Amino acid sequence: MDSASPARVLVVDDDPMVAEVVTGYLRRGGFDVEYAADGPAALEAAASSRPDLVVLDLMLPGMDGLEVCRRLRATGPVPVIMLTARGEEEDRITGLEVGADDYVTKPFSPRELVLRVGSVLRRSRAAGPAAGSAGPAGTLLEAAGIRLDPATRRATRDGDELALTLREFDLLAYFLRHPDRAHTREVLMREVWGWDFGDLSTVTVHVRRLRGKIEDDPARPLLIRTVWGVGYRFEPGRPAAPVPDGTVADGMVVGGTVVGGTVADGTVVTTRSAGGQP
């Protein structure tokens, strides 16, 4: 995207009233907006001239927003903000898992949507430094066999290319720049997403997806640890803690002793003696 020209936003919604409001606010916000009323029209518009961002309704006739998002992402990285009238968390998480960068639940504030569009666009410019940058954009980031090049937006693990979304790349870059520190979901949302508001399940889903790409066993992560009651900690140099035979590594009391170690999702728990002392 030419920094001198307005970002092109494709709005996909079959409700003419919602589409009119959204496109109006975005245009007043300085964006070049194109509108599509259904999935096939959206894919055709994106193929003709690739947008810088897509505002995509989940409930579309014929082809729903999830399928549109999958097909858009299959052709290359493009930021997607999903609109949904559904209140169920499962629908929102599904949207994030197919590649949406964010979602907004109807009814929503058009001004908030414009702010989110601007935030996602700033974070998704591939030529710029990754989010949470604490140094030059060209500084390579390496740990635990992972190598990130913020300048080219390429990531590898043990020499194999990692297929990361824009947000997954930024999240991993932030972890690499700040290892061995506990980060709350609120901090990660602010530093990686650039938002002081939003549903924290966005962070949770992206951490889960990132674990699936960098951990040997995502069900028992050793790199991105869950810190109980806090958030997450990236531990590139910590070896796996052995679990004694005959114990259950879930932090539960077994025979008067609280078993220490790591639970299945990587949560760090505290080892205590039979007397209950740390």
ChimeraX attribute file (.defattr): number of C-alpha atoms within 10 A of each C-alpha:
attribute: neighborCount
match mode: 1-to-1
recipient: residues
	/A:1	12
	/A:2	6
	/A:3	7
	/A:4	6
	/A:5	10
	/A:6	15
	/A:7	19
	/A:8	19
	/A:9	24
	/A:10	25
	/A:11	26
	/A:12	29
	/A:13	26
	/A:14	18
	/A:15	13
	/A:16	11
	/A:17	9
	/A:18	16
	/A:19	19
	/A:20	13
	/A:21	11
	/A:22	22
	/A:23	23
	/A:24	14
	/A:25	17
	/A:26	21
	/A:27	16
	/A:28	10
	/A:29	15
	/A:30	14
	/A:31	20
	/A:32	17
	/A:33	20
	/A:34	17
	/A:35	21
	/A:36	19
	/A:37	17
	/A:38	23
	/A:39	26
	/A:40	15
	/A:41	13
	/A:42	23
	/A:43	17
	/A:44	12
	/A:45	16
	/A:46	20
	/A:47	12
	/A:48	9
	/A:49	10
	/A:50	18
	/A:51	20
	/A:52	21
	/A:53	24
	/A:54	26
	/A:55	25
	/A:56	29
	/A:57	30
	/A:58	25
	/A:59	20
	/A:60	19
	/A:61	13
	/A:62	9
	/A:63	13
	/A:64	16
	/A:65	24
	/A:66	24
	/A:67	15
	/A:68	22
	/A:69	26
	/A:70	15
	/A:71	14
	/A:72	21
	/A:73	17
	/A:74	11
	/A:75	11
	/A:76	10
	/A:77	16
	/A:78	23
	/A:79	28
	/A:80	26
	/A:81	25
	/A:82	26
	/A:83	24
	/A:84	21
	/A:85	14
	/A:86	13
	/A:87	10
	/A:88	9
	/A:89	10
	/A:90	10
	/A:91	15
	/A:92	23
	/A:93	18
	/A:94	13
	/A:95	25
	/A:96	24
	/A:97	17
	/A:98	15
	/A:99	25
	/A:100	26
	/A:101	23
	/A:102	23
	/A:103	24
	/A:104	22
	/A:105	14
	/A:106	13
	/A:107	10
	/A:108	12
	/A:109	12
	/A:110	17
	/A:111	13
	/A:112	12
	/A:113	19
	/A:114	19
	/A:115	15
	/A:116	21
	/A:117	23
	/A:118	17
	/A:119	14
	/A:120	22
	/A:121	18
	/A:122	14
	/A:123	20
	/A:124	24
	/A:125	17
	/A:126	16
	/A:127	12
	/A:128	15
	/A:129	23
	/A:130	28
	/A:131	22
	/A:132	21
	/A:133	16
	/A:134	12
	/A:135	11
	/A:136	11
	/A:137	16
	/A:138	14
	/A:139	14
	/A:140	14
	/A:141	16
	/A:142	17
	/A:143	15
	/A:144	14
	/A:145	12
	/A:146	19
	/A:147	21
	/A:148	23
	/A:149	19
	/A:150	24
	/A:151	16
	/A:152	13
	/A:153	20
	/A:154	14
	/A:155	22
	/A:156	17
	/A:157	17
	/A:158	11
	/A:159	10
	/A:160	11
	/A:161	12
	/A:162	18
	/A:163	13
	/A:164	18
	/A:165	21
	/A:166	21
	/A:167	24
	/A:168	21
	/A:169	24
	/A:170	24
	/A:171	24
	/A:172	27
	/A:173	26
	/A:174	21
	/A:175	24
	/A:176	20
	/A:177	17
	/A:178	16
	/A:179	17
	/A:180	18
	/A:181	12
	/A:182	18
	/A:183	18
	/A:184	18
	/A:185	18
	/A:186	18
	/A:187	15
	/A:188	20
	/A:189	19
	/A:190	15
	/A:191	17
	/A:192	24
	/A:193	26
	/A:194	17
	/A:195	16
	/A:196	10
	/A:197	12
	/A:198	16
	/A:199	14
	/A:200	13
	/A:201	14
	/A:202	20
	/A:203	23
	/A:204	15
	/A:205	15
	/A:206	21
	/A:207	18
	/A:208	16
	/A:209	17
	/A:210	22
	/A:211	22
	/A:212	14
	/A:213	15
	/A:214	21
	/A:215	15
	/A:216	12
	/A:217	13
	/A:218	19
	/A:219	14
	/A:220	18
	/A:221	22
	/A:222	25
	/A:223	26
	/A:224	26
	/A:225	23
	/A:226	24
	/A:227	17
	/A:228	12
	/A:229	8
	/A:230	12
	/A:231	18
	/A:232	25
	/A:233	22
	/A:234	22
	/A:235	20
	/A:236	18
	/A:237	12
	/A:238	11
	/A:239	9
	/A:240	12
	/A:241	10
	/A:242	10
	/A:243	13
	/A:244	11
	/A:245	6
	/A:246	7
	/A:247	16
	/A:248	17
	/A:249	18
	/A:250	18
	/A:251	20
	/A:252	14
	/A:253	15
	/A:254	14
	/A:255	9
	/A:256	12
	/A:257	16
	/A:258	24
	/A:259	23
	/A:260	23
	/A:261	21
	/A:262	24
	/A:263	18
	/A:264	14
	/A:265	17
	/A:266	21
	/A:267	23
	/A:268	19
	/A:269	19
	/A:270	13
	/A:271	15
	/A:272	16
	/A:273	13
	/A:274	14
	/A:275	9
	/A:276	10
	/A:277	8
	/A:278	9
